[in-house]
């Protein structure tokens, strides 16, 4: 019997994209999943759309937060409700390929791994393919991850029986990177499924689209999460920027 996968999806004003995201989960070849959506007090029709899907499939579970607390808080709220052996992440504007879960579960079992991720392709706000595939080193070491986040949040999956539920502070940005660092600090290296299994949507208002915000939040990973002083965190950010601009660029290919 296949093990249950808990899909963690925080939502906030995602009415433009959430249908496509939900359909990509419903179309998975691996069908033993629960999708836990924590809505962060949306003011549009996100909740209405999710409720329509949930009425037709009880694997889709919606929890409405009473006030807006941020993406990290919503993600943690969803994770607390998870009951699956495996934890997977999918943001409300991203899309999985139909065999995403099946291929990753097989990869975990065949290689006896507690964690994996995959490559992913990029699309714009309207879903147009940007001909951009993001890959990663194989294997990925803790040191490599320390200086650059190679793990796309929409592709990661881990064994909760092995790690437990990894719940981090909600006030800290780049929560996803902090989760992967926590995992790799324990297992030292990770291997990706060496193919693209998802579409990552690049939006104009996202954190990743603002270089200033991205630098600020990445700096916080070194100063807050790792606890380094200001000067050393600055030096680490210099190394981070070199890795991001020079080394990681080698892993960005045409799809």
PERA-V15431 format. One record per backbone hydrogen bond with DSSP energy under -1.0 kcal/mol. CO is the residue of the C=O (numbers start at 1). NH is the residue of the N-H. If there is no record, write none. Layout:
# PERA-V15431
CO,NH
CO,NH
This chain:
# PERA-V15431
4,85
4,86
5,34
6,88
7,36
8,90
9,38
11,40
14,17
14,18
17,21
18,22
19,23
20,24
21,25
22,26
23,27
25,28
31,33
32,5
34,7
35,61
36,9
37,63
38,11
39,41
39,65
45,49
46,50
47,51
48,52
49,53
50,54
51,55
57,60
59,35
61,37
63,39
70,74
71,75
72,76
73,77
74,78
75,79
76,80
79,82
85,160
86,6
87,158
88,8
91,94
95,199
97,100
98,29
99,103
100,104
101,105
102,106
103,107
104,108
105,109
106,110
107,111
108,113
114,159
116,157
117,193
119,197
120,134
121,200
122,130
123,202
124,127
128,124
132,122
133,253
134,120
140,190
141,145
142,146
143,147
148,150
152,155
156,89
157,116
158,87
159,163
160,164
165,167
174,178
175,179
176,180
177,181
178,182
179,183
180,184
181,185
183,187
184,188
187,189
188,142
190,140
193,195
195,119
197,97
198,121
199,95
200,123
203,206
207,210
210,214
211,215
212,216
213,217
214,218
215,219
216,220
218,222
219,223
220,224
220,225
221,226
222,228
229,233
230,234
231,235
232,236
233,237
234,238
235,239
236,240
237,241
238,242
239,243
240,244
241,245
242,246
242,247
243,248
247,250
248,251
249,252
251,135
253,133
